[in-house]
Amino acid sequence: MGTNIMIVADYIYDIYYWLILINIFGSWFPQFQTSKVGLLIGRLVNPYLSVFRKFIPPLGMIDFSPIIAILAYSFIGRFALAGLQQLLIMAGAF
């Protein structure tokens, strides 16, 4: 049971990570941003990215906030997954 929860949590983490990357690279193409897929990904990812855009202003034409957002997501996500695993071990699900 615990391994299934970890597998699902890891998949969700990976999918959202890739959605962030797709949104970042898609921002280089205006056609992508206005497509149905681009709008859907934007709705899912932009609330997370907007937190970083509030504190990290763009330098000229370059927005560094997505880079910081990816780094924070990687660190916090892996930390959260390790914590979830420890909780499942303590609960006896492993």
JOURUR-V71257 format. One record per backbone hydrogen bond with DSSP energy under -1.0 kcal/mol. CO is the residue of the C=O (numbers start at 0). NH is the residue of the N-H. E is the energy in kcal/mol with one decimal. If there is no record, write none. Layout:
# JOURUR-V71257
co:nh:e
CO:NH:E
CO:NH:E
This chain:
# JOURUR-V71257
co:nh:e
0:4:-1.8
1:5:-2.2
2:6:-2.4
3:7:-2.4
4:8:-2.6
5:9:-2.5
6:10:-2.3
7:11:-2.5
8:12:-2.4
9:13:-2.6
10:14:-2.9
11:15:-2.3
12:16:-2.0
13:17:-2.4
14:18:-2.2
15:19:-2.1
16:20:-2.0
17:21:-2.8
18:22:-2.3
19:23:-2.4
20:24:-2.7
21:25:-2.6
22:26:-1.1
24:27:-1.3
25:28:-1.7
28:32:-1.5
29:33:-1.2
34:38:-2.6
35:39:-2.2
36:40:-2.7
37:41:-2.4
38:42:-2.1
39:43:-1.5
40:44:-2.4
41:45:-2.5
44:48:-2.1
45:49:-2.6
48:52:-1.9
49:53:-1.3
51:55:-2.1
58:61:-1.8
61:58:-2.6
63:67:-1.7
64:68:-2.6
65:69:-2.4
66:70:-2.2
67:71:-2.7
68:72:-2.6
69:73:-2.5
70:74:-2.4
71:75:-3.0
72:76:-2.5
73:77:-2.0
74:78:-2.0
75:79:-2.6
76:80:-2.6
77:81:-2.1
78:82:-2.1
79:83:-2.6
80:84:-2.2
81:85:-2.1
82:86:-2.3
83:87:-2.4
84:88:-2.1
85:89:-2.5
86:90:-2.1
87:92:-2.6
92:1:-1.7
